[in-house]
Amino acid sequence: MNLKAQVKHIEGKELPWRRLAVFFREESIYELIKTLRIYSRKGYFEYEVKISSSYYDWINARRDIKFRTDVFKSSNDWVSQFYRDPYSLSIKSELPLSEKEINEVVEKLPPDIAEKYLLFSLTNINQGKFMKLISKLLDENSADEDIFYPPVQYRGLEIVGEEISFNKTPFEMGYHHRQAMRVFIEKQGEPCDYEDFKDDDAGIFTKSIGEYANINHTIRGLIYDLRTELNDATGKRLIENHKKGGWYLDI
């Protein structure tokens, strides 16, 4: 997806901080929050920050391990009251955070926890203003689609930006094929099915799925091409059929 398509694609979606930070070239979650505040007040967009539900699952599991020896027996009420949250957050819901609550999260949560469990979304994006802003922030060479995807690796197979390599030896692969390989690598050897490749976030196809006469046939052809490219580059058959359907990396 090009820059304009990327901007439209993220609108209204709950995203991890790095997925938005690439647009603004920010290197930390705190710089991102500051930037979002600045540009939202200038009318470029509105934004929301939430704490993921998985944060509360993690807190509850942490509490139960500390205070319960029998996982089938409910913990005492006084235990629940005594040990709700090791970071003493007053926030107990998954609703969008107020500015005051965002400040509390920034103050109390360690950076790695904040990065893992905070979700960001942009809404009511002023497309004209936002595109001009992002075009200025991203230099011409870095505006390629690859900057929107973080590095991925699995057992020697790695994609960083525009470069794909196996055991540190780089080889050539076009953008859309690299995106398909990202799907495989992100699965870490687990099977991939048709839906994984159809996902908009994968960024593999230039048209909407419904515009293809037979999208599953197209995906099978894609997998065939990937096998051939990998075999030529590495001398190995790295993609195998899964007995229950789909494909997986066998490295």
Secondary structure, 3 states (H helix, E strand, C coil): CCHHHHHHHHCCCCECHHHHHHHHCCCCHHHHHHHHHHHHHCCCCEEEEEECHHHHHHHHHHHHHHHCCCCCCCCCHHHHHHCCCCCCCCCCCCCCCCHHHHHHHHHHCCHHHHHHHEEEEEECCCHHHHHHHHHHHCCHHHHCHHHHCCCEEECCEEEECCEEEECCEEECCCHHHHHHHHHHHHCCCCCECHHHHHCHHHCCCCCCHHHCCCHHHHHHHHHHHHHHHHHHHHCCCCEEECCCCCEEECC
